[in-house]
Amino acid sequence: MDLVKHSGGCHCGAVRFEVWSSPHLHVFHCNCSICLKKQNHHFIVPKKHFTLLQGSDNLTTYTFNSHVAQHTFCKTCGVQSFYTPRSNPDGYGVAPHCLDPGTVRNVTVEKFCGEKWEESMQAHRSIRDMSKPAADIQLKQTK
């Protein structure tokens, strides 16, 4: 899979990041309680493919329920441009609408039933692997 460097950030510009991902984004549209309220659409990347360039001091975090998901957002403008999802605590969920224009070729949206989170996670065949680097997935498949 060919990766490109996407750049992005929040509305006010205080938070900026770079993320290496495919130019063909696989975006989840979740209907769990928080994603529904904030219309959280995101694609998942391994942590090592994400670099926060600026604004760590301008981020705050909201957690609830299991406290695994870390909903980070800008203290100034309130935009969540990325977060640590419950499904993939070893990666980041990145908001495609917070990327700068020019590097995304297309977006495929997959609905995820967050209202039945446990069942949906059990039924989904690849979501957990999305936060693993490709080399790690290949190793897992050969074992």
Secondary structure, DSSP 8 states (H G I E B T S, - for coil): ---EEEEEE-SSSS-EEEEEE-SEEEEEEE-SHHHHHHT-EEEEEEGGGEEEEE-GGGEEEE--TTS-SBEEEETTT----EEB-SS-TTEEEE-GGGB-TTS--EEEEEEE-GGGHHHHHHH-SSGGGGGS-HHHHHHHHH-
